[in-house]
Amino acid sequence: MPAIDPLPGRRLYQVAEPREPATRVPPHNIEAEQALLGALLVNNDAFDRVSDFLRAEHFSEELHRRIYEVCGQLIRAGKLATVITLKTFLTGMELPEGITIQGYLARLAAEATTIINAEDYGRTIHDLAVRRDLISIGEEVVNTAFDSPIDSSPRQQIEEAERKLYAIAETGRYDGGFQRFADALTIAIDMANSAYQRDGHLSGTATGLKDLDEKMGGLQRSDLIIVAGRPGMGKTALATNIAFNIAKAYQFELEPDGSRKTINGGIVGFFSLEMSAEQLATRVIAEQSGVPSYKIRRGDINEDDFRRITEAAREMQNIPFFIDQSGGISIAQLTARARRLKRQKGLDLLVVDYLQLLSGSRARSENRVQELTEITTGLKALAKELAVPIMALSQLSRQVESRDDKRPQLSDLRESGSIEQDADVVMFVYREEYYLKNREPREGTEEHIAWQGEMERAHGRAEAILGKQRHGPTGTVPLAFEAEITKFSNLAEEDRFPERM
C-alpha cells in the first residue's frame, strides 16, 4: 500500500545533515611583528616611525601587544627600552615550555630588521589588523541579522555597521602628522587662484547674496556656520535661500579619472529635522515662483500662478539638492548619512535645521549642555573631515525679548559655550519689522503715526549680524526680505540707483 502524504499538496524535503564549517585563520603576520619589535629593541628611534598610527591592539599575538605597549611606555617616559629593561615588566606572561621571556626578547633583538624597514612592517601590521576588524564586523552583521532583537530595525543595524566601519577607517590612519609649510603655501596659492577665476572672486562658495559674500568671502570649506535667531526671524528661510542658490548655480568639470570637480555652486545636503520635505519644497517653489506658500497650500491660485509654479518646478527638477526629513536623529546617524551622501552623490554644503533637535550618543538624562557640546564638536569634526561648510541653525534664549534692543548677541545662544567655541561663523537673523508689528499703538494717536513711520522704514528689511567670524570682520549686512514668499535677497540701496533727474 503506497505511503499517504499527511499534508497533500506540499513537497516533503529531506533535511541535510549540517556540515562542519571550514576553519579559516584571520589574516596575520607573526614574522612582521617579530621583525618590528626586534627593531624597536635594537634602536628605540624606530618607535617614532610607527607610533603615530600603530597601537598595541593592532598586533595579533597577546605577547607582542604587551611588548609593544611596555616599549611605548618606557620610550615616552624618556627611558631606554631594551631586552634588559623590558624583562622586569613582562613577568607572568605565558610562554611555550622551554622558552623564557628574556630568551624570547634576545631572539627578537638578534633577528631584528633595520630601522629603515620599521615603518613598512608597521603598516603591514596595521593593515592586517584592519582586515581582522572588518571580518569581525562582517560576522557581527551576519549574526545580528540572523538573531535580531525585537526593538532593533534593519536600518539601525545598517547605521551601526556604517559607524563601526568609519571608526575603523579613521582610527590609526597613517596619512596625518606634520606637513611641510611649503605644501600648505601651495594649497593657499591654489585657493587664491581658484577664487580669482570663480564668479565674484570668492575663496568660498557664493551664497547668492552679494553683500553677505563680500563680508564673508563665501562659505569656506571645513567651516561650521551657526545661523541663529528667535522664532519668526526667518533663519530657516535664509538657510533654504542660500542652499537653493548654491544648488542652482552648480557647475562641474570632469577630472581625468571620471570624477566631477565642482567649479561653481555645489551639491547640497539638507537635514530638515523640523519641517517635512514637502513643506521645504513648497517654500522653495514659493520663493522661485513668487506665489505665496499659503496660497499654494490652500490651492488659492489662478491660471497665471499655476503656470509660474510649474515653470519653477520644471527648472528645479535636476538641481543637486538632497533632503533628509528624519526627525530626532543622533549626531552619529547624521554623520553616517552625510558621509554616505558625499561618497555616493558628492557634497559641497550641508545644512542642519536645527541644532537643538539633534541628540547625542549619551543618555537623555545626562547634562544637556554636555550633549550639545558633543553635537557641535561632532559637526565641526565632520566639516573638517568632509571638507565642506556645514550650516547649522540654532535657537536663541528668551532673554532677547527682555531687552529694549532686540538685536541678538553671542550670549543669547542657548548653551552658548560650546556653540560659540566650535563655530567658525555665528550669524544672527534679525527683523525689526517683526517686533514693531507686535506692538502697534491705538489708531489715531500720535504714537500710531510715529509707529507707521517706523514700520515704513523697517518694511521688507532684515539684518544678518555676524557676531563671530574667524576669517574676517564682524558687523551687520542689510538684506531684503519678502515675508509672503519667505525670500531673502540683496537690498537695493538708494546710493546704488542711477541718479534721479
Secondary structure as the mmCIF struct_conf table of DSSP 4:
data_model
#
loop_
_struct_conf.conf_type_id
_struct_conf.id
_struct_conf.beg_label_comp_id
_struct_conf.beg_label_asym_id
_struct_conf.beg_label_seq_id
_struct_conf.end_label_comp_id
_struct_conf.end_label_asym_id
_struct_conf.end_label_seq_id
HELX_LH_PP_P HELX_LH_PP_P1 PRO A 2 ASP A 5
BEND BEND1 PRO A 6 LEU A 7
TURN_TY1_P TURN_TY1_P1 PRO A 8 GLY A 9
BEND BEND2 ARG A 10 ARG A 10
HELX_LH_PP_P HELX_LH_PP_P2 ARG A 11 THR A 23
HELX_LH_PP_P HELX_LH_PP_P3 VAL A 25 PRO A 27
HELX_RH_AL_P HELX_RH_AL_P1 ILE A 30 VAL A 42
TURN_TY1_P TURN_TY1_P2 ASN A 44 ASP A 45
HELX_RH_AL_P HELX_RH_AL_P2 ALA A 46 VAL A 50
TURN_TY1_P TURN_TY1_P3 SER A 51 PHE A 53
HELX_RH_3T_P HELX_RH_3T_P1 ALA A 56 HIS A 58
BEND BEND3 PHE A 59 GLU A 61
HELX_RH_AL_P HELX_RH_AL_P3 GLU A 62 ARG A 76
TURN_TY1_P TURN_TY1_P4 ALA A 77 GLY A 78
HELX_RH_AL_P HELX_RH_AL_P4 VAL A 83 LYS A 87
HELX_RH_3T_P HELX_RH_3T_P2 THR A 88 LEU A 90
TURN_TY1_P TURN_TY1_P5 THR A 91 GLY A 92
TURN_TY1_P TURN_TY1_P6 GLU A 97 GLY A 98
HELX_RH_AL_P HELX_RH_AL_P5 ILE A 101 ALA A 110
TURN_TY1_P TURN_TY1_P7 GLU A 111 GLU A 111
HELX_LH_PP_P HELX_LH_PP_P4 ALA A 112 THR A 114
HELX_RH_3T_P HELX_RH_3T_P3 ILE A 115 ASN A 117
HELX_RH_AL_P HELX_RH_AL_P6 ALA A 118 PHE A 146
TURN_TY1_P TURN_TY1_P8 ASP A 147 ASP A 147
TURN_TY1_P TURN_TY1_P9 ILE A 150 ASP A 151
HELX_RH_AL_P HELX_RH_AL_P7 PRO A 154 GLU A 170
TURN_TY1_P TURN_TY1_P10 THR A 171 GLY A 172
BEND BEND4 TYR A 174 ASP A 175
BEND BEND5 GLY A 177 GLY A 177
HELX_RH_AL_P HELX_RH_AL_P8 PHE A 181 GLN A 197
BEND BEND6 ARG A 198 ARG A 198
HELX_RH_3T_P HELX_RH_3T_P4 ASP A 199 HIS A 201
BEND BEND7 SER A 203 GLY A 204
STRN STRN1 THR A 205 THR A 205
BEND BEND8 GLY A 208 GLY A 208
HELX_RH_AL_P HELX_RH_AL_P9 LYS A 210 MET A 216
BEND BEND9 GLY A 218 GLY A 218
STRN STRN2 LEU A 219 LEU A 219
HELX_LH_PP_P HELX_LH_PP_P5 GLN A 220 GLN A 220
TURN_TY1_P TURN_TY1_P11 ARG A 221 SER A 222
STRN STRN3 LEU A 224 GLY A 229
TURN_TY1_P TURN_TY1_P12 PRO A 231 GLY A 232
BEND BEND10 MET A 233 MET A 233
HELX_RH_AL_P HELX_RH_AL_P10 LYS A 235 LYS A 248
TURN_TY1_P TURN_TY1_P13 ALA A 249 ALA A 249
STRN STRN4 GLN A 251 LEU A 254
TURN_TY1_P TURN_TY1_P14 PRO A 256 ASP A 257
BEND BEND11 GLY A 258 GLY A 258
STRN STRN5 ARG A 260 ASN A 264
BEND BEND12 GLY A 265 GLY A 265
STRN STRN6 VAL A 268 SER A 272
BEND BEND13 LEU A 273 MET A 275
HELX_RH_AL_P HELX_RH_AL_P11 ALA A 277 SER A 289
HELX_RH_AL_P HELX_RH_AL_P12 SER A 293 ARG A 298
TURN_TY1_P TURN_TY1_P15 GLY A 299 GLY A 299
HELX_RH_AL_P HELX_RH_AL_P13 GLU A 303 MET A 316
TURN_TY1_P TURN_TY1_P16 GLN A 317 ASN A 318
BEND BEND14 ILE A 319 ILE A 319
STRN STRN7 PHE A 321 ASP A 324
BEND BEND15 GLY A 328 GLY A 328
STRN STRN8 SER A 330 SER A 330
HELX_RH_AL_P HELX_RH_AL_P14 ILE A 331 GLN A 344
TURN_TY1_P TURN_TY1_P17 LYS A 345 LYS A 345
BEND BEND16 ASP A 348 ASP A 348
STRN STRN9 LEU A 349 ASP A 353
HELX_RH_3T_P HELX_RH_3T_P5 LEU A 355 LEU A 357
STRN STRN10 SER A 359 SER A 359
BEND BEND17 SER A 361 ARG A 362
TURN_TY1_P TURN_TY1_P18 ARG A 364 SER A 365
BEND BEND18 GLU A 366 GLU A 366
HELX_RH_AL_P HELX_RH_AL_P15 ARG A 368 LEU A 386
TURN_TY1_P TURN_TY1_P19 ALA A 387 ALA A 387
BEND BEND19 VAL A 388 VAL A 388
STRN STRN11 ILE A 390 GLN A 395
STRN STRN12 LEU A 396 LEU A 396
HELX_RH_3T_P HELX_RH_3T_P6 ARG A 398 SER A 402
BEND BEND20 ARG A 403 ASP A 405
HELX_RH_3T_P HELX_RH_3T_P7 LEU A 410 ASP A 412
STRN STRN13 LEU A 413 LEU A 413
TURN_TY1_P TURN_TY1_P20 ARG A 414 GLU A 415
HELX_RH_AL_P HELX_RH_AL_P16 SER A 416 ASP A 422
BEND BEND21 ASP A 424 ASP A 424
STRN STRN14 VAL A 425 TYR A 430
HELX_RH_AL_P HELX_RH_AL_P17 GLU A 432 LYS A 437
TURN_TY1_P TURN_TY1_P21 ASN A 438 ARG A 439
TURN_TY1_P TURN_TY1_P22 GLU A 443 GLY A 444
BEND BEND22 THR A 445 THR A 445
HELX_RH_AL_P HELX_RH_AL_P18 GLU A 446 ALA A 458
TURN_TY1_P TURN_TY1_P23 HIS A 459 GLY A 460
STRN STRN15 ARG A 461 GLN A 469
TURN_TY1_P TURN_TY1_P24 ARG A 470 HIS A 471
BEND BEND23 GLY A 472 GLY A 472
STRN STRN16 GLY A 475 GLU A 482
HELX_RH_3T_P HELX_RH_3T_P8 ALA A 483 ILE A 485
TURN_TY1_P TURN_TY1_P25 THR A 486 THR A 486
STRN STRN17 LYS A 487 ASN A 490
HELX_RH_3T_P HELX_RH_3T_P9 GLU A 494 ARG A 496
BEND BEND24 PHE A 497 PHE A 497
HELX_LH_PP_P HELX_LH_PP_P6 PRO A 498 ARG A 500
#
